[in-house]
Amino acid sequence: MKASLRPYLPSEAQLLALIFQASIETLAEDDYDTDQRAAWASIADDVGAFAKRLAAGLTIVVLADGSPVGFASLAGADKLDLLYVHPDYAGQGLGSMLADALEKLAGARGAAQMTSDASDNAVPFFQKRGYEPQSRNSVMIGDEWLANTTMRKALGGKVDA
Ligand SMILES: CC(C)(COP(=O)(O)OP(=O)(O)OC[C@H]1O[C@@H](n2cnc3c(N)ncnc32)[C@H](O)[C@@H]1OP(=O)(O)O)[C@@H](O)C(=O)NCCC(=O)NCCS
């Protein structure tokens, strides 16, 4: 498999919505129940609103052999807002490629840190990258409460060193 990165194209919103939903359905299964995952995935039911969120941030996609299979978005200077890899391509370093790229972009823009509200299933991924938990949060999506953890990493190599 040949992996590459490029900026998100507005015409891909529907495809990224499907990746988002498949990713949540399968990769978050151990930590969130069926109703919680359905509520979370429903964020992308309104593709127009989802496209606006993708366009509001700095969104990049990862391609496997030329096809988009994951994406990530930098919101503002230093918040990793979205990070999703299709379950068929998880565990192959693509999430790391996306996170590496956004951390570099944030650093190049002068951000001293990166934060992310990590879902429980993603906490080990962020910990491996040197992020540390800051606070535990509960967010309501539809009728469901979902917990997440704000994770933070200093940029500039200090944490990784
Ligand atoms: C989190 C996510 C983006 C990781 O993508 P990925 O492509 O599978 O990640 P990588 O293959 O780059 O994994 C990097 C490392 O993290 C580890 N890792 C990834 N997910 C993990 C998990 N759920 N539990 C434990 N370790 C995990 C990998 O084992 C790997 O470790 P290694 O370098 O020692 O091999 C992906 O699992 C996903 O889309 N999850 C569902 C959506 C989600 O929760 N997104 C985050 C919202 S904040």
Ligand as a Chemical Component Dictionary entry (heavy atoms), coordinates in Angstrom:
data_LIG
# 
_chem_comp.id                   LIG 
_chem_comp.type                 NON-POLYMER 
_chem_comp.pdbx_formal_charge   0 
_chem_comp.three_letter_code    LIG 
# 
loop_
_chem_comp_atom.comp_id 
_chem_comp_atom.atom_id 
_chem_comp_atom.alt_atom_id 
_chem_comp_atom.type_symbol 
_chem_comp_atom.charge 
_chem_comp_atom.model_Cartn_x 
_chem_comp_atom.model_Cartn_y 
_chem_comp_atom.model_Cartn_z 
_chem_comp_atom.pdbx_ordinal 
LIG C1  C1  C 0 -7.344  6.982  16.407 1  
LIG C2  C2  C 0 -7.110  6.593  14.947 2  
LIG C3  C3  C 0 -7.187  7.828  14.072 3  
LIG C4  C4  C 0 -5.704  5.977  14.843 4  
LIG O1  O1  O 0 -5.436  5.739  13.468 5  
LIG P1  P1  P 0 -4.493  4.529  12.995 6  
LIG O2  O2  O 0 -4.202  4.740  11.560 7  
LIG O3  O3  O 0 -5.082  3.246  13.385 8  
LIG O4  O4  O 0 -3.202  4.819  13.882 9  
LIG P2  P2  P 0 -1.714  4.296  13.641 10 
LIG O5  O5  O 0 -1.734  3.032  12.843 11 
LIG O6  O6  O 0 -0.911  5.426  13.111 12 
LIG O7  O7  O 0 -1.286  3.970  15.141 13 
LIG C5  C5  C 0 -0.212  4.605  15.802 14 
LIG C6  C6  C 0 0.053   3.902  17.098 15 
LIG O8  O8  O 0 -1.072  4.055  17.980 16 
LIG C7  C7  C 0 -1.529  2.783  18.366 17 
LIG N1  N1  N 0 -2.972  2.762  18.449 18 
LIG C8  C8  C 0 -3.841  3.258  17.542 19 
LIG N2  N2  N 0 -5.106  3.050  17.971 20 
LIG C9  C9  C 0 -5.004  2.410  19.161 21 
LIG C10 C10 C 0 -5.952  1.906  20.085 22 
LIG N3  N3  N 0 -7.258  2.018  19.900 23 
LIG N4  N4  N 0 -5.478  1.303  21.199 24 
LIG C11 C11 C 0 -4.153  1.168  21.404 25 
LIG N5  N5  N 0 -3.222  1.613  20.572 26 
LIG C12 C12 C 0 -3.637  2.230  19.459 27 
LIG C13 C13 C 0 -1.057  1.836  17.291 28 
LIG O9  O9  O 0 -0.905  0.522  17.783 29 
LIG C14 C14 C 0 0.269   2.417  16.894 30 
LIG O10 O10 O 0 1.285   2.003  17.774 31 
LIG P3  P3  P 0 2.709   1.532  17.204 32 
LIG O11 O11 O 0 3.304   2.778  16.594 33 
LIG O12 O12 O 0 3.420   1.076  18.425 34 
LIG O13 O13 O 0 2.434   0.478  16.210 35 
LIG C15 C15 C 0 -8.133  5.537  14.468 36 
LIG O14 O14 O 0 -8.093  4.438  15.344 37 
LIG C16 C16 C 0 -9.559  6.043  14.379 38 
LIG O15 O15 O 0 -9.973  6.580  13.339 39 
LIG N6  N6  N 0 -10.362 5.857  15.465 40 
LIG C17 C17 C 0 -11.788 6.162  15.481 41 
LIG C18 C18 C 0 -12.063 7.629  15.418 42 
LIG C19 C19 C 0 -11.517 8.374  16.600 43 
LIG O16 O16 O 0 -11.740 8.035  17.741 44 
LIG N7  N7  N 0 -10.803 9.436  16.280 45 
LIG C20 C20 C 0 -10.210 10.290 17.252 46 
LIG C21 C21 C 0 -11.155 11.355 17.586 47 
LIG S1  S1  S 0 -10.398 12.380 18.799 48 
# 
loop_
_chem_comp_bond.comp_id 
_chem_comp_bond.atom_id_1 
_chem_comp_bond.atom_id_2 
_chem_comp_bond.value_order 
_chem_comp_bond.pdbx_ordinal 
LIG C1  C2  SING 1  
LIG C2  C3  SING 2  
LIG C2  C4  SING 3  
LIG C2  C15 SING 4  
LIG C4  O1  SING 5  
LIG O1  P1  SING 6  
LIG P1  O2  DOUB 7  
LIG P1  O3  SING 8  
LIG P1  O4  SING 9  
LIG O4  P2  SING 10 
LIG P2  O5  DOUB 11 
LIG P2  O6  SING 12 
LIG P2  O7  SING 13 
LIG O7  C5  SING 14 
LIG C5  C6  SING 15 
LIG C6  O8  SING 16 
LIG C6  C14 SING 17 
LIG O8  C7  SING 18 
LIG C7  N1  SING 19 
LIG C7  C13 SING 20 
LIG N1  C8  SING 21 
LIG N1  C12 SING 22 
LIG C8  N2  DOUB 23 
LIG N2  C9  SING 24 
LIG C9  C10 SING 25 
LIG C9  C12 DOUB 26 
LIG C10 N3  SING 27 
LIG C10 N4  DOUB 28 
LIG N4  C11 SING 29 
LIG C11 N5  DOUB 30 
LIG N5  C12 SING 31 
LIG C13 O9  SING 32 
LIG C13 C14 SING 33 
LIG C14 O10 SING 34 
LIG O10 P3  SING 35 
LIG P3  O11 DOUB 36 
LIG P3  O12 SING 37 
LIG P3  O13 SING 38 
LIG C15 O14 SING 39 
LIG C15 C16 SING 40 
LIG C16 O15 DOUB 41 
LIG C16 N6  SING 42 
LIG N6  C17 SING 43 
LIG C17 C18 SING 44 
LIG C18 C19 SING 45 
LIG C19 O16 DOUB 46 
LIG C19 N7  SING 47 
LIG N7  C20 SING 48 
LIG C20 C21 SING 49 
LIG C21 S1  SING 50 
# 
